Amino acid sequence: MKQFTFIVKARHFLKVFVLIYLLVFTTALTLPAGWQERLARLPYVGKFFKPATPPLALKDKAYKALEQAYWEGAPFYVPELWEEAQQYFEKGQKALEEGKNAHARYYFEKALKLAKQAQEKTKAKQKQLKAAGARKFEQVLARWRKASIPPEQRLKWEIRLLYLKELLDQGRYEKFFKEAEILEKELASLKQKEGAPAEAPSPREPN
C-alpha cells in the first residue's frame, strides 16, 4: 500500500511539473532568475529544463555600453545612474563566477539598460550646455564690441576670446562658464564706445 501511495504521489508530482513546463514553453513566459537552474537539478523533471548558459555575449555588450557611457562623460553628468549601472555589472560578474547564470543574465541586462540611459541623458545634458554656452559666448562678444579697448590691449582680448571659444568647442563647459563670467565682468567695467554701432564687428573678431 505504501509503495502504491508513493507511485501515485510521484505521478502527481510529475504531472505538476509537466504542466509547468508546458505553460512556460508554450506561452513564452519567462521564469524568474534562478528557477530554471533549480528545476534543471530536480530528479525526473530536470531533463525538461535546460540550465541557463553563461551570458558571455551579454556581458561583453554591457561592458561596451558602460565604456561608451564613460567616454561620453556619464560619471560627471549623471553620476548616480552611472554608479547604479556599474553596481549591476559587478553583481553580474559575481553571479557568473558563482555559476548563477540566470542571475548573471538579469544583472547584465540591467547594467546594459542603465548604461544606455546614462549615455542618452549625458548627451542631452551636453546638448543643453552647448546651446547655453553659445548664447553666453554671444553675450561676451556683444560686450566686447561695445567696449572701448585701447589698441595696445586688443590683441590680449582677442587671444582671451579665442581661448573661450576653444573651451566651448571642446565641450569643457565648467571651465568655459567660469571664464565667460570673468570676461563679462571685466568688459562691463570698461568704458563704452562713443558713436559706434552696438553690433559693429571687429576685423579681427574670433570665429
Beta strands, then each sheet from edge to edge (+ up, - down):
end
